[in-house]
Amino acid sequence: MNTTRLYLIRHGATNLSAEDRFSGGTDVDLSEEGRWQAACLAQRLADDRIVAFYCSPMRRTLETAAIIAQPFQLIPQVRDGLREIHHGRWETMKREDVERQYPEEYAAWQEDPFTFAPEGGESGVMVMARALPVIREVVLSHRGQTVAVVSHKATIRLVLSSLLGFDARGYRDRLDQSPACLNIVDFKDPVRARLMLFNDVSHYMDQPPYASHRLSKWFDGMK
């Protein structure tokens, strides 16, 4: 059986992503750094045989996908299920402010971000429920081919947790996704997946970045 190769890509950096703010559902553009990161990845992938691009409807993913798809003269196809997790009333707030203003809600989310959601927001379960069917659709539509999906930090981590059988309650502590990183997942069918490359940014950095407090509070002060 032919292998379907999925390039799972996080969008490039934005100004909000550098400020330790909850901004999953906030629609922002790439920063100049983010555009440069995406261009570096586009150059890296330019000789690969990518037959289709999919992305979330948010501006940062649309722009990242357009930059990477340009050498292939392909138009990215938008799928709403690939958008980022929405943090409800926490959106655009700094983590320290959320912890101070909504201490009980924040503590519950820290303990289990998979099943708990802040008021007006989404849980990890909700994100997984809309993202996984898109991945299935993509794999089934491109058997034996290479295809790229441009999505978001939490969404990608949740998808990978499910595909690889991780306990998704710990996705924020155990998995990171740097801006414009490349993950490669090979599929024999929609449920049999093998991770071939994870969080790779060698197209614009010589060394992997250290995990920061933006990954989870557990990483505060660690190097």
N, C-alpha and C positions, 0 to 999 in steps of 0.2 A: 504494500500500500504506500502511495506517495506521501511524503511529509509536507505539511503546510507550515511555512515559517512565518511567524507573527513578530514584527518589530513593534514593540510596545514602548511608546515614547512620551515622556513628560514634556509639557510646554516649556519654553524658555523663561528666564527670570522676568519678574515684574517689580515695580517699586514696592508694592504691598508685600510681596513674598520675602522681601529683605527686612521687613519691619516687625516680624513676629506678631502679625495680626491674623485674626480669623477672617479669611476673605474668600472662602471656597465658592460662595454663591454670588460674589461681587464681580461684575464684569469689568475687567481692566485690560489695558493694552500691554504688550511686551515693553520692557525697558530697552534702551539701546544695547545694554549688555545681553538681554534676552534675544534680541535680533541677531547679535553676533554669535551667540551660542548656537542658535538654530542654523545660521549660515555655515558654521563649522561642521555641524552634523550633516547638512545637505551635501557638503563637499565630500565628507566621508562616505556617504551612501550613494553618490552619484553614479557609480558603475555597477550597482547592484540591480537585480532584476525585479524591482518592485512593480507590481501590476495595478495596485489600487491604494488609495489613501482614505482613511476615515478619521473623523475628529469630532469632538464635542462642539456645540454651537457657541461657545464662549470665545470672546475676541482673542484671548491669548493663545488658545489652541488653534483657532482658525488661521491666525497669522503664522504660527509655528509650522502648521501643516502646509500652508501655501509656500513658505520658504523652502521647505524640504522637498516638496513635490515639484517645484519649478524645473529642475533638471530633467524630470520625466515628462514634462508637459501634461501633467494629470491634474484634475480638479478634485480636491478632497470632498468626500461625501460626508455630510453632517448626520450624526446620530445623537439624539438628545440623551440617550441612556449613558453616554460617555462623559456627561458634564460632572463637575466636581461636587462633593458633598456640601450641602447648605447648612450653615451653622445657626440659622434662625436669628434670634435677637442678639446673638454674639457677633454677627457680621460686622467687619471693619474694626472691632475692638481689639486692643492688645490683650494678650493672655493674662497679664498681671491685673488688668482692670476687670476682666471677667471673673477671675478668682476672688477679687475683692467684692464685687457687686452681686455675684450669684454663687456664693460659696458652696451651697448644698448641691446645686445643679452641676457645678464644675467638678466637685468631688465624685459625683455619680458618673460623670462622663469619663473622668480619669480612670475610674475603676473598670468601666466597661463601655468603651466607645462603640462597640459593635451593636449592642441592643438598646443603649440609651441615646436619646437625642435631646438637645436643649430645646426650649420652647420655640416652636416655629421652624425647627430644623429637622435634619435627617439623621437617622442612625446608620451605622455601617451596614446593617441588614438591608435597609431600604436602598442604599447605593448598590449593593451587590445584586439585589433583585432586578434592578433596571440595567446594570452594566453587563452582567453575564449573558443575557440573551443576545446582546449586540455582538459579543465575542463569538458566540455560537453561530450567529448569522454570518459573520465574516469568515469563519473557518469553513463553514459548509459551502459558502459561495466561491471559495478560492482553493479548492482541493489541489494539493501539490504545487501551490504557488507561494510567492512571497508577497506579503501585504503589510502595510504600516497603519497603526492606530495611534493617534495623538490624543492623549487624555491628561489626567491630573494626578497629583501626588497621592491623595487618599484613595481615589478611585482605582488607580493602578495597584496600590498595595493590597486593597481588598480583593481585586480580581486575582492577583497572584496568590493570595492566601487561600482562596477557594480552589484554584487550579492545582495547587501543590499540596493541598490537604493540611495547611497550617491552621492552628486555632486563631481565628480572626479577631478574637478579643484582644490579642496582643499585637495587632498589626502596627500600631503607632510606635511601640517600643522596639520591635524586632526588624522592621523593614524601613529603609529610607529611600527617597527618590530625589535626586538632585535635579536642578533645572536642566532641561534639554538632554536628559540622560536617555540611554538606549538599553532596553531589555529585549532579549530574544527568547521566544518560546516556540518550540517545535510541537506540532500536533500530528498524531496519527489518526485521531478522530476528535470530535468536539470535547470529549471528556478525558482523553489520554494525552497529557501534556508533559513536556520536559523543559525545564529552564536551562538555557544554554548560555545566557549572558545576563548580568544583573547590574543595574544602576551604573552603567559605564559612561564616563565623561572624558575618555582619553582623547576625544576629538578637540577638546579645548583645555584640558588640564593634564599635567604630567603625572600627578598623584591623586588618588581618590580623596575627596574632602572628608574631614572629620565630621561625624554626626554632631549636630548642634542641639541646643535647647528647643529649636523649632520642631525637631522630631518628636520629642516628648519631654515632659518634666524630669523624667528619670535620667536623662542625659545631661542635666545641668552641671556644669563644671567639669565634665569628663573630657579627656583628651587621650 
